Amino acid sequence: MEVIKSYSVPVITPKDLIEEYFKLRKIVLDEIFKHVKFSRGGKAHLKFSKNDRKELRDELLRNWKFAKHYVDSAINSIIGLVKGWIQLYNKGKAKSKPEITKKTVYVKTTLFKVVNGKIVITIEPRKHYLEVDLTKFNYLPKDYDSIGGLILQEDKLIITFKKEVEPIEPKDYASFDVNLTNITGLINGRIVRFDLRELYHIHRVYEEKRRRIQKLSKTKPKTAKKLMQKYSKRERNRVRDLMHKITTTIVRELVSIKHGAILEDLRNIKDRILNGSKDLNRKLSKWNCRIFQSMLKYKLKWFGLPVKYVNPSNSSKTCPVCSGRLSAYRDRLMKCKCGFVQDRDVVACLNLRMWGFGVTPNGDELPKVLSFGSDVSQSGCSLTNADIR
């Protein structure tokens, strides 16, 4: 199977191409959106034929000084954008027309080549080329097979590395429960916690910054917009940096013991949970579950290890020994009528791992499935067979 990883490297980009491509995509969006038709039932459809595409391409190339393939990539990206918008619109999740807000340039594989560890990108054929020396960046992978499309931004280049990987049959699986302030994992018989309080604090700090900026927007809208973009980007970067460190640590251990991962199926989770409460909405906006899961998945896939997803419903409220209903006991502890007492996050990890194996506990099956040792976890919590009988 083919797996993909993306990395960014700082570059001095051609500003004229960035600006012209940004204008080009806006023009293409306006033209293609004219071909969006609406049925009597209010459903949207795109009717953009090959002939329509050729006419648009020929028109755009008249005053275009850069490589022709940039026009093709602009058309392709906007068609994808409009089709995505149509899907959301037909589900009632989008109303206003999509907009082009980011100054990015998609560089097709026909626009660059890799020579002696350098990427050479065609800007203007036979006139202007951009060279990026990959050997200067130690963090880039060395074990890739090819490089896919590139994305040029105002201050960096995003590179897509591709690799053909043979899937590995894992020796076992680890399970993970992601909360607002920690990630709890069950890895090779150990309960391990990763503290996310720093991450939660980052979100709170930038939430307060956004509040102050919003007050400024009434009197200085342009300044407020620039500040909002600046601090939103800074927040995203800090969050992703911390998540990269955590997932890299986890993946190194799982690769060393050849374990896959079992995660909660959280697709559309925020749509199901958000209820109009501002406090709850703000709280959930600080939940980084999807970032963690996506990073962990693609990093494990790079080494051929699988990821399973299970329904997380009541994972922290179901007894992993008898399947009974747990009740709050003390602090974060949960207790069952059968006598089982454990931290709610640990309970979730136990259940996720069993459910990932399709096991329903009947008293003595939990030790068989988990095969715990007596290791002490990073959180100071230890589990043995005696703890889960």
N, C-alpha and C positions, 0 to 999 in steps of 0.2 A: 504494500500500500504506500501511497505517496503522502508524506507529512510535510508541513510547512512551518517555518519560524520566521518572524519579522524582527529586524533590528534597525535602529536609526543611528546615523553617523552625522556629525556636524559638517556642513559644506558651505561654501560661498556660492549661492545659487545665482543664475542669470535672472536679474530682476525684470528685464524686459519680457522674457518668456513667461515668467510667473504672472505678470500683469495682463499680457495679451491673452494668455490661456484662460485667465479668470473672466475676462470680457467675452471670450469666445464661448465659454460654457453658458454664460447668461443668455447669449444670443441663441444658442442651440436649444436651451430650455424653453425659451419663448416660442421658437419655431415648432418644436416637437409637441409642446403642450397644445398647440392649435389642432393637433391631430387626435386629441383625447375627445372621444364622443360619449354621450350619455344616453342610455336607453330610457324607455318610458318608465321603467321601474326605478330609475335613478342610479343605475349601476354604470360605472365608468369603464371604457374600453379604449385601447390605443390602436388606431388604424394608421400605421406608418409603413408604407410599402417600400420595396427595394428601389423603386423609381423615385419615391419621395426622398429617400436617403441620398440617392445619387445627385439629385437636383440640389439638395441642401449642401452636400459636400462640395460640389462644383462652385457654388456661390461663395462658400466660406474660403475657398482656396484662392480666390481672385486677388486678394490683397494680403495673403498670408506669406510671410517671409521665412518662417521656420519650417522644419521638416513636415511633410504632408501627413505623416502618421500621427502627429499630435491632433490633427483635425479628426482623424478616425477614432482616436481614443476618447476625445471629447464627446463625439456622437454616441459611442458605445456606453460611456459612463452615464450620460444623461438619459439614454433609453432605459438603462437599469434603474436609475433614480425614479423615473416616471412610472415604470412598472411597479416598483416597490410602493410608491405613493398610491397607485391605483388599488393595490391589494389592501392597504390600510383604509383607504376611502370607502371601499366596498364593504368593509367590516365596521364602518362607522367610527374609525379611529383617527381619521384625518379630514380636515375641512378645507383649510386654505391651501393655495397652490404652493408646491415646494419651492425653496429658494436656494441660491448658491451663496454660501457665506464664507467658505474656506478657500484660501488661495493655494491650491494644490495642483500639481501636474502629474498625470499618470503617464509613465514612460513604458511603452510596450517593449517586448523583447526584441522587436525589429529595430529599435532605436538605440540599442547599446550592445557592446560586446565586452567580454572579459579577456584581458591580455596580461599575462604575467602578474596576476594578483591585482590588477587595476580594472575598474569599470570605466569604460570610455563611452560617454553619452553624446549622441548627435544633437546639437542644438540647431545649427544651420548647416546643411550638407556642404562639405568641402570648405567650410569657413570657420565654424565655431563648434568646439567640442568641450565637454566637461569631463575631467579625469578625477577619479576618486581611488586613492590607494588603500585597498582593504587591509594590507599588511600593517598599517599604522594603528589598527584597532584590535587589541588583543582579545576583547570580549566577543568578537564575531566567531561563529562556529567554523571549524576547519573540516568537519566530516560531512559536508553537504555534497550533493550530486550536481545541482544546477542552481541558477538564480532566475527567479521569475520576474514579474513586472516590478518596476520601481515607482516610488511616489516622491516627487520633489516638492518640498515645502520651502517656506521663506528662509529658513535657517538650517535645514537638515534634509537628508536623503533617507527614506525608508526602503530597506532592502529585504526582499523576500527570498529566503533560502529554501530549497526543496531537496528532499531526500527519500529514496526508496527504502522502505523498512520491512523486514519480515516480522510479522506479529509473533510475540513470544507468549507461550502458555505460562501464566504466572504460577509461582509456587503457592501463593496465597494472596489475600487482599487486605488492604488497610481501609478503614472507614473514617469519615470526617464529618463533624458537625460544626457549622459556621454560625457564630453568634455576633452580636454587636461589639462585644469587648474581648472575645477570644475565639480561637479555633481549637477545638478538641479533636484529637485523633487517636485511633486505636491502631498502633503500628507494631506488628510482630509481638503481640501480647503485652504491649505497654501502652498506658494512657499518657499521651503527650499533649501539652497545652502550649499554644502560642498566644502571647498577650497582645491584644489589639487596642488597648486603652490609649496608646499613643496615637493610633489611627483615628480613634473616636475623637480625641482632643483636636487633631488637625481639622476634622470636619466642623467641630464646634467653633474653632478660631475663625475659619473662613466663612462660616455662617454669619458670625457677627460682623465681619468685614463687608459682606454682601448687604447686610441690613443698612450699614452706614452709607454704602455707595448708592443704594436705592433712594435714600433721602437726598443725596446730592443730585440725582438724575432730574429732579424737578427744576433745578436752576442751571445745571451744567450737564446736559444730556450726553454730549460727545465725550467729555472727560469721564463721565460715569461709565459709559460703554467701554472705553479703553481700559479703565480700572477693573471693570467686571471681567473682561477677557483675560487681563493679566493675572488676576488672583485666581480665577477659575482654572486657568492652565497650571498655575503653580500648585494648586490643591491636587489636581489630577496627577501631576508628576510625582508629588510626594507620596500619594496613595499607591501609585503603581510601583514606585521604587521599593516601598516597604513590602508590598505583596510579592514582588519579584524575589526579594531576599527570602521570604518565608517559603514560597513554593519551590525555589531552588534547593533550599535545605531539605525539604520533604522529598523532593524527587531524587536527590542524591542517595538518600537512605533507601527509598523504595527500589531504585535501580540496583543498589548493592545487594539487596536481598531478593530481587526479582518478584516484587509484589505489585499487583495492580491496585486500583482505588475504587471504593464505593462511595458515591456522593448522593446527596439529596436531589431529587428531580424538582428543580425550582423554576421551571419555565412558567412565565407569566405570574410568578408568585406575588409580585407587588400589585398587579391588577386585581388579584383575588383578595389581598389583605387591605389595601388602601380603602378607607371608608369615608373620606371627607374630613376627618379630624386633622387639624393642622399639626397638633403635637405628634400624633402617630405618623403622619406623612413625613415630618421632619426627621423623626427618629429612624424610620425605615430608609430614608435617603442616605443615611450614614452606614447602612448595612452593605458590606462589600462582598457578599456571597458569590455573585456572578463573576466578579473579577477574579476571585480566588479560584473558582471552579474552572474558568476558561484557561487561566494560566497553567494550572496543574494538569489539565487535560492535554494541552498541546505539548507541554514539556515531557509528559509521560509517553505520548504517542511518538515523539522523536526517537525514543529508545524501544519502541515496539510494545510497550506495556498498555493494557486495556483499562478503560474506565467504565464502571457500571453506574446506572442511575436507578434509584428506588423511590417510591412514593414516601415522603417523610411524614405523612399524616399521623399525628399522635406518637411520634417516635420517642418523645421524652416523657410520655404519659402512660406508656404500656410496659408492664412488667416483663423483662426479658427472660424470667424464669417460668412464670405460669400464664403469661398473656393477660393477667388481670389489670385493672385500672389502678394506676398509682395516684397517690394524693400527696399534697405538699406536707412536708414533715418539719424541717428546720432549715432556715436559710435557703440554700439551693438543693437541699436533699429531698428525695422523693421516697415514699414508703408504700409497700404493698401489704395486703392482708397475709400473704404467705411468709412475711418476715424479711423480705428483701429490702434493703435500704442503700441508696446510692445517689450521687450527684446527678442532676437532671441531664447535664451534657454527656456524662459517661453513659447514662442509660440510652441516650440517643445513639451514641456510637455503637453500643452493643446491639441494639435493635437493627440499625442500618446494616451492620455486618451480617447478621443472621438473615435479614430479609433479602440481602444481596445474594445469599446462597439458597433462598427459597425455603428457609427453615422456620417452622412454627414450634416454639419450645413446648416440651411436655414434662418439665421437671428436671430431668438430668441431661438434656441435650445441649444446654448452653456450654458447659465445660468442653464437650466433645467438639463443638464448632469453633470455639475460641482458642482452645489449647493454650491457656495462659501460662506464663512463667511467673516469677516473683520479682521482675525488674521494677525498679523505682523510676517513675516517669519524671519528666522535666518539671512537672508541677508539684512534685513531692507526693503524689498519689500512687499507691501501688495496688495491684489486683492479683489475687491468687485464686486457685480453684475454690478455696474455702470461702472467699468473699461472695461467690456467685452460686453456691449450692442452693 
